[in-house]
Amino acid sequence: MAAVVNNLLVKLLEMSRQKEKLMHEILQTGERLAGAGDDWELVDKLLAARQKYMDEIDGLDRQIENLKQKIAAFAGAGSWKDVGVRHAEAVNMLEDTWRRSAEMAVEAKRLTDKSREQVEKKLKELQQNMKKLQSSKPGLAAYHKKPKQNSGYFLDQKK
C-alpha cells in the first residue's frame, strides 16, 4: 500500500510541476501583455494564449484534487493534513510547488490589472478622439448627412 501511495505522490508532484510551468507561461504572457501597447492584434493573441493556459490549469486542478483524495484514501488518512504527517518530505515538496504557483498567480493578476487599466485608458482616449473628430467641421461633413437643398425662390428686394 505504501508503494501505491508513493507512486501517487510522485504523479501528484509531476502534475503540480506541470501546473507551475503553466503558471510561469501565464506570468510571461502577462508581462508581454503589459508591454503590448497599441498593438491590438498582439493583445488579442496574448489574451487567447493566456485563456488556453488557464483552461489547462483548471483541468489540472481538478485532477490534482481527485488525486489528493485518492492518496488520502490509500494512505488511510482522514484528510490531506494526515497524509502530510505520514509522508512529510513529499508533501513539503508539493506544498512548495503549490506556493510558488500561487505566488506566480498573484503576480500574473497584478500584471493583468495593470494591462486592463492601460487598455481602458487607451479606449477612453480613442473615444475622446472619435468624439472630437465627429464634432469638428470635417467630421460633421463626413459623419452626418447634409441637409437637402429645397428649390427656393429668389426675391429681389431692390426697386
N, C-alpha and C positions, 0 to 999 in steps of 0.2 A: 504494500500500500504506500509505503514511503517513496518508492521509486516512481509510482504514478504521480504522486504529489510533486515530486521534484521535476518530473517531465512537464507537468502542467505549469509549474512556476517558471521553468525555462521558456516555455511557449508564451506565457504572460509577459515575461521580460522582453522577448522578441517583439511582441505586439506593441508593448509600451515604447520601445525604442523606435519602432516604425511611426508611432504617433508623434514622438518627439521630432523625428525628421520632417514629418508633415507640418508640424508647428513651426519648425525652422523655415520651411518653404513659405508658409503664410507670413512669417515675420519679414522675410526678404521681399515678398510681394508687397507688403505694406510699406516698406521703405521705398521701393520703386514707385509705388502709387503716390506717396507723399512728394516725390520729386517729378511727377509726370507733367506738371504744369498745365498748359493749354492743349496738350495732345489728347483729345477726347477719344480717339480710337485706341490709344495705348491704355487709357483709363478703363475703357470697356473690356479690353483683353485681360487686363490685370484683375479686374473685378470677377470676370468669369473664371480665371485660374484660381483665385482665392476661394470662390464658391465651390469649385471642384475639390480643393483640398479640405474644405470644411465638411463637405459631404462624406469624404473618405474618413475623416476623423470621427464623424458621428457614427459611422459603421463600426469603426474600431472600438469606440467607447462602448457600444452595445456588446460587442464580442468580449471586451475586457471585463465588463460587469458579469456576463454569463460565466466566463472562465473563473472569475473570483469566487462566484457561488459554488462552482464545481469543486474548486480547490478546497474551500471550506468544508464541503460535504465529504470529500475523500479524506481530508485530514481529520475528520471527526471533530471539527471545531464548530462552535456555535456561530461565530462571526469572523470577519476578516481580521479583527484585532487578535483573536485567539490563534489564527494562523501565524501572525507576527511573533507571537510568543514561542511557537514551536519551530519556526523557520526564520529566525531573526535576520540572518545575513541576506537571504534572498528578498525578504520583504523590505529591508532597508534599501537595497539596490533599486527595487521597484519604486519605492516612495521617493527616492532621489530623482529618478527619471520623471515621475509624475510632477514633482516640484519644479523641475526645470521646464517641463511642458507648460505648467501653469504660469510660470514667470514669462515665458515667451508669449503666452496668450494675453497677458496683461499688457505687455509692450506692443503687441500687434493691435490691441484695442486702442491704445493711446495713439498709435500711428493712423489707425482708421479714423478716429475722431478728428485728428489734425487734417487728414485728407478731406473729410466731409466738410470741415469748416472752409478749407480752401476752395472746394468746388462750389459751395453755397455762395461764397464771396464773389467768385468769378461769374456765376449765374446772375447774381444781382447786378454786377457791372454790365453784363450783356443786356439785361432787361432795361437798365437805365439808358444804355446806348441806343437800344431799339426805340424807346420812347422819345428820346432826343431826336433821333433821325426821323421818326414819324411825324413829330410836331414841327420840324423845320420846313421851310418853303419847298425845297426839292422833295422832301419826304411827303409833304401833303400832295404834291403833284403826282408822285409815284404810287402812293398808297390809297389815295382817295379818288373817287370818281369825280370828274369835272362836271360842274352843273351844265345842263343842256341849255343852249342858247336859243331862246324863242325868237321867232321873227318879230321884230318890233316896228314901230312907225317912227319916222323922223318928223319931228315937229320944229318948224322954223319959227322962232320967237321974234326974229327981226322983221321990222316993217319998213 
